[in-house]
């Protein structure tokens, strides 16, 4: 992991742990994780938790934080593209 990616990951992790951007991903849900990711990011935008011009979490940030396969995180992000 390069320094830039590590810094971005650390910043995102701190924001999540503070609770301001907490995403609720339920690993036991029947709703696929990639759909939950898309819905949570959409909710963050609509509720103003993700401000205009602010970057959404990256595929790697989501995969690292939630211990997901990057392909699952990418699939969720692609829904929003």
C-alpha positions in Angstrom: 0.0 0.0 0.0 1.5 3.4 -1.0 1.6 6.4 1.4 -1.2 8.2 -0.3 -3.6 5.2 -0.2 -2.6 4.6 3.5 -3.3 8.3 4.4 -6.7 8.2 2.6 -7.5 4.9 4.3 -6.6 6.3 7.7 -8.7 9.4 7.2 -11.7 7.4 6.1 -11.3 4.9 9.0 -11.1 7.8 11.6 -14.3 9.3 10.1 -16.1 6.0 10.3 -15.0 5.3 13.9 -16.1 8.8 14.9 -19.6 7.7 13.8 -20.2 10.6 11.4 -20.0 8.4 8.3 -20.8 5.0 9.8 -22.0 2.6 7.1 -24.1 -0.2 8.3 -23.2 -3.3 6.4 -24.9 -6.4 7.7 -23.0 -9.5 6.7 -25.9 -11.7 7.8 -28.5 -10.0 5.7 -30.1 -11.6 2.7 -29.5 -8.4 0.8 -26.2 -8.7 -1.1 -23.4 -6.7 0.4 -22.7 -4.9 -2.9 -26.3 -3.6 -2.8 -25.9 -2.5 0.8 -22.8 -0.6 -0.1 -24.5 1.2 -2.9 -27.5 2.1 -0.7 -25.4 3.3 2.1 -23.3 5.6 -0.1 -26.5 6.9 -1.7 -27.9 7.6 1.8 -24.7 9.4 2.8 -25.1 11.7 -0.2 -28.8 12.3 0.3 -28.5 13.0 4.0 -25.5 15.4 3.5 -23.0 13.2 5.3 -21.0 13.1 2.0 -20.7 16.7 0.9 -20.5 18.0 -2.7 -16.9 17.7 -3.9 -16.0 15.2 -1.2 -14.8 11.8 -2.3 -16.8 8.7 -1.6 -14.9 5.8 -0.1 -12.8 4.0 -2.7 -13.1 0.3 -3.5 -9.9 -0.4 -1.5 -11.0 1.6 1.5 -14.3 -0.3 1.6 -12.6 -3.6 1.1 -10.0 -2.9 3.7 -12.3 -1.5 6.4 -15.1 -4.2 6.0 -12.7 -7.0 5.1 -14.4 -7.6 1.8 -13.2 -8.9 -1.5 -12.4 -5.8 -3.6 -14.6 -7.1 -6.4 -17.6 -6.9 -4.0 -16.8 -3.3 -3.1 -16.3 -2.5 -6.8 -19.6 -4.0 -7.7 -21.4 -1.8 -5.1 -19.6 1.3 -6.4 -20.4 0.5 -10.0 -24.1 0.6 -9.3 -23.7 4.3 -8.4 -21.6 5.1 -11.5 
